[in-house]
Each structure stands twice: as C-alpha cells, then as structure tokens.
C-alpha cells in the first residue's frame, strides 16, 4: 500500500460481510485492465473494492489528490496494482487517463474505479471496450446481511430447479423492521428510527450537493425533496410523469423538468426504475411500456414518508408495495453476477408479473411478490400460469420458473401447478 493508506489497513477488513458481486469483481480483474464499481453513495463500494486493491487514493477524502487529478489525471495512477481510485468522477479526466494507461500496460487487473455518480455522457464518450468492465453494487440484500439463509438459489431457479427448503419463519413485524432499516451497511445495526433519521440526512445531502456534481446544474433542493416524496408515495407503481410533476410542484411544472430531475437521481443511483419486459410475442395483445417506480432501497421511501414499522403494519397495502420494492432490490442483487436483467410485465388485459429475471441466453423466470396469505398466493399463482400460457408462442420461450415471493412462511416448495412459493428469507444468489 502507498503512503496515502493507513498502516493498519488490514484491520478494516475485520468483520467484512461478503457481497454477491465479489466473485464478479475478482473475475473481471482477471479479464480486463479496469473494473468500474458503481452504485449509490454509502452502499459499500469502497469497502468491497479494498478487498482486491493493493493501493488506493480517495478523491473524496484527499483534497491534494483531487487537485492533482484535476490538473494532471495521470499523476495519481502510479501504485501497486490493482490501484483503487475512489470517487473517480470528481476528476472526470481520469477516465481517459486510465484508458490510455490500460492500453500501454496491456495487463489485466490494473485499476478499480469506484463512483457514486455517473458523469455526463461526454466524459466517457471514449470507449472502454476491451479495457473496462462494470459492476453494479446495490444496498445489501437480506442474504448479504445474514437475514436470509439463501437455501433457494437464483441460479438454480433459472436452471429450472424446483425449490425445496425449510427456513426460519419470520413475522411481519420483523419484515417491517428490515424494510424500514434498509440494506445500507451503516444502517444494519441501527434501530429503525435511527436508520430513518440517518437516511433522511443522506437524501438531504444528495439533494443539496450530489445532484449538482452530476452535470453542474443547480437544482432546487425543495423540488428534489418533493419529487422524492412523490416517488416514495408511488413506489412499485407505474406513476406517470404527469403525476410526479403534479406532486412535485403543482400542475404547471413541465414533465420535461421532472425527467431532468429523474435523470439526475438515476445518475447518483438513488432511482432505479424497473423497465417493461417484452417476450417478443406473436400475439396482438398490447404491452404496457411504462416503468415501475423504484428507489435503490425501500428504506429510502420509508425515510421520506416517515413510515416506521408500526405504520407499515397499520397499512398493509402500502407495506405490500414497499415489500415488493425490497424483493426487487434483492432480485437485482442476485441477478447481477448472472448478468441478468430485471423487468416487469403488464398487458392491456391487466395481466402482470412484478418481476421478470432474464439471462442473456433467453432463459427467464417470472415472479409475483406478496406479503403472504393463501388467497394472495393463489391469486398470484393464477396470474403467473396465465402469463405462461400467453407467452407460449413467443419467439424465445425459455421459461424456467414461475414463483411467488412471500414475506412469511418457513417452507419453499413447488405447487402442483408448477408455481413455486419462496419465502424471501430463503432466497439467495
């Protein structure tokens, strides 16, 4: 390690909770010169990167390093490899400096760049193809935080395996507590009310500081706060831009302005909507293309709404939408190392699936998310089987699984109709 790093850096790794993407980071470091690790501020990117780095420099914490990088980006590249450059987007010229160094050195595993904001497109217009691999880190899943035993593997689900597992039965009160606390490493050991206060400050800082760093545009923090409130109220729904605009600043706000704000929030990885999925059907049934609104973690929505565990238990409809957001967060984490994409399905008849996980080879699985209850599970299973029938004539019909993810229950099993029921505390990578 070089002089910028603590002499007792090894102590930082004590108690490190492994992340699902660790294996992908290690793999990419064997394949390409530079790995870019992206995700929301505070989700653990730097800690994860340090598991693989031999030297590091932080542009967020070392002012001299940032000034040097702004003047001469290549000046901070020297050091034992892999060389970690933390919050690289604060000196955007680093992108091209790293790209050139990768060409000169012609070796894998040279640099790890971490960033909590995606810079403007013109900064990365010079391609990193063949030189750079990207990994998305998100707030921790229940499996990563030790709250799911991972007995039902996402990989095996997408291989077509039927789940058979017994896990610890959890109460709705426990699930509500986890939903409010969230998956940010700093909040894992906090009481729910402390976690909410922490995340409220977190969002305030993003609204006032981080968004301006994305593209140099000063945005009204009050409007950002109102937009976040609207997104929180409309979590796991297909709220239109017009709805978000009305909630944010009255009926006169231009939806294009909302689009600009949403784009900035996406670039700091706070907003991660679920796009519509198309099975390339031969049927003439029209598909709905509106995205489902999601934040990076349901706890962010809870913080904005000031909704603690008790409020969730008093409003099961709202709790169900937030639990869906929790499940989507975890599905994304488990799909990342498989290079899987997440979408949602809804057609003009109202038939829908909360999540579709699709791999690059066309294999896919459809999921509905329910808090629990036999009637809710039955309804979800019926929708999933109808979906399977409707896409039977698709060009790429590689359906591997239909599953209902539930909050409670101690068993994962497959019903006679082929639909699996999986407690979220059994789900893993």
Secondary structure, DSSP 8 states (H G I E B T S, - for coil): --TTS-TTGGGGGTT----TTHHHHHHHHHH-SEEEEE-STTSSHHHHHHTT-SEEEETTT-HHHHHHHHH-GGGG--SSSSEEEETGGGGTTHHHHHHHHHHHH--SS-EEEEESS---GGGG-S--TTTEEEEE--S--TTTTTS----EEHHHHHTT----EE-----HHHHHHHHHH-S-GGGTTS-HHHHHHHHHHHHHHIIIIIHHHHHS----HHHHHHHHHHHHHTTTS---HHHHHHHHH-TTS-HHHHHHHHHHHHHTTSB--B-B-----SS---B----B--BS-HHHHHHHHT--HHHHHH-HHHHHHHHHHHHHHHHHHHHHTTT-EEEEEEBTTS-EEEEEEE-TTS-EEEEEEES--HHHHHHHHHHHHHHHHHTTT-TT--EEEEEEEESS-SEEEE-TTSEEEEEGGGEE-
